[in-house]
Every structure is written in structure tokens, then in C-alpha cells.
Amino acid sequence: MDYVSALVPPVVMAVFFTGLIVTIVKTQGGANKAKEDAAVDAAISRAEAVRQTPKTGTGIGGA
């Protein structure tokens, strides 16, 4: 019976992992895909705008 107790955790993890992958694949696309893509594009645009904005100030040790 030791082999059963040794095999149960990997089998349970494999089943849950398979369920996770199936869920991820099923939720890709669909009615909300355009909304999700727009949200990601907006977040990327904000991040790029912040990165490209020149910083004003004197910096470290400035007067």
C-alpha cells in the first residue's frame, strides 16, 4: 500500500493542473476579449507614457 500513498499526490496535482489548463484555454477569447485587450493596451500606453515623460527636478544632491 505504500505505492498507493506515494502515487496519490502526483496524480491529484496532475488532475488539478489539467483542470487549470482547461479552464485557462476555455476562458481565452469570447465576448470579453475586446474589453480585456483594450484594458491591457491602455495599461501599456500609460506605462510607456510615464517612462517617456522627462523628469523635472534637480536630482540627487542638487541645489
For each residue, the residues with C-beta under 8 A, 3 or more apart:
1: 4 5
2: 5 6
3: 6 7
4: 1 7 8
5: 1 2 8
6: 2 3 9
7: 3 4 10 11
8: 4 5 11 12
9: 6 12 13
10: 7 13 14
11: 7 8 14 15
12: 8 9 15 16
13: 9 10 16 17
14: 10 11 17 18
15: 11 12 18 19
16: 12 13 19 20
17: 13 14 20 21
18: 14 15 21 22
19: 15 16 22 23
20: 16 17 23 24
21: 17 18 24 25
22: 18 19 25 26
23: 19 20 26 27
24: 20 21 27 28
25: 21 22 28
26: 22 23
27: 23 24 30
28: 24 25 33
29: 33
30: 27 33
31:
32: 35 36
33: 28 29 30 36 37
34: 37 38
35: 32 38 39
36: 32 33 39 40
37: 33 34 40 41
38: 34 35 41 42
39: 35 36 42 43
40: 36 37 43 44
41: 37 38 44 45
42: 38 39 45 46
43: 39 40 46 47
44: 40 41 47 48
45: 41 42 48 49
46: 42 43 49 50
47: 43 44 50 51
48: 44 45 51 52
49: 45 46 52 53
50: 46 47 53
51: 47 48
52: 48 49
53: 49 50
54:
55:
56:
57: 62
58: 62 63
59: 62
60:
61:
62: 57 58 59
63: 58
